Amino acid sequence: LDQHVIGQNEAKLAMSVAVAQHYKKLNNPSDDLKLDKTNVMIMGPTGSGKTLIAQSIADFLDVPFAICDATTLTEAGYVGDDVESIVTRLLQNADGDVKLAERGIVFIDEIDKITKKSQNVSITRDVSGEGVQQGLLKIIEGTTVRVNATGGKRKHPGQDMVDLDTTNVLFIVGGAFVGLDKLLQERSNEGGVGFGADIKDPDHQADLAKVLPEDLIKYGFIPEFIGRFGLITYVNELTTDQLCSIVKEPKNSLVKQFKYLFGLDGINLEFTDSALRAIAEKAQELKTGARGLRKIVEEV
């Protein structure tokens, strides 16, 4: 992970341990103990490496690994993907081998988009919110799911279905959790009133290490859903120094990519250190994390 992801040591540590423990449990089953799995939730601002960490682990491990998006999921019976489509994706990545898929890893991105929309008091159901959380409960904990053997999405009577047990599938969910910091501030009530009160810095970053399950429930998750995740970890917003490293250091850094592209035209491209620094500072202002770097380099 260190070769691919700059910074974010808490998250890298948490994810590495979770994945390593998971396979230790699968490869050494105990006769008298039932070893439970620990699902992981990872939160943090956009462009700070959540999906990249998951992607890097998947490439390295060579196990079936499905990366899905929670935004397309809807309750069964509505237009969109059923919750089972996650397991179908895993089976496709395992080339239809059920035994292999049953020891895979699923990364569900944008998990904060399926929170309960408590404000809408309309008559319609919350099709892509609470219903999806409830649909995910059993799958995350471990249940047998009937999925299409060929990996197609649509269910129709004539097709071959296979049973896939998700008890040993590791679930990692990630999201940016926009607005969660407001809830944290409310709870710790750090803003003061009156003379001599501490004025709160408006740019202050919420400390995600202090997130409690109750904050997430307030944010719109149902308690049962949060309870399925034994480990909640976080990535921080990247500093200017880290952004600077990201431009030049990782295996497929922007500098290397652009040098290669220019090299194809026989042009030798050089970046000075001060230029890289300026790019990082500009990206810091954009507030889009590491994704902002590419935009700036492309523009130049």
C-alpha angles and dihedrals in degrees: 000000000000090000092056108028124052117213120338093114096165092055095043090050094046094047094045093050093045093051094042092049090047094058092040087059094046095048096046108042113187121226098218103024128071105215112213122211124237114224117204133223117195123190136180144115124306119278096021100113111271097129092036091058090051092045093050092050090050093052092047099045100049093214124128105280124181122196111197137173121236092206094075094050119105134169116281112279097031129099109273134053121322117228088252090065087078090063091043089056090052091051091050091052089051089054091245095304103141096192091053094046091052090067096045134112127243122202114195112195129200090027091159089069093072097062120128111274094220093173096066104085091173122130094250120098123252091249100175098031129053094004091060092049089054091047090053095050099082095037093053093047095045131275139147112269124195109222136173109269093216092053097243117145103223120084117220130160101250101056130100112257125196129197116237122189113215096191092107098036112111113224121205118181127189138182144157094241095207110203096020090114089063090058091049091052091049091052096047089038093209096161110096132208127214135019117332092019117138110257109226117234106240091214092052112136114229112241103242090192087075096058112129126195089250090063091054091049089052087049089061110272120127113244093241090058095051090046091063091066113079094181126046114184135167146209121221129227108270120256123226091256091053092048088051090054091046092059094058114014116057121086094260099029122166092249091057092045095052094042088055094048093049090043089061087065091046093253121134109219121200130187120202118217092244090053091053089049091052091050090052093049091050091049089051089060093050091060093212095113121221091344089069091064095069092050091055096045090047091052093051 
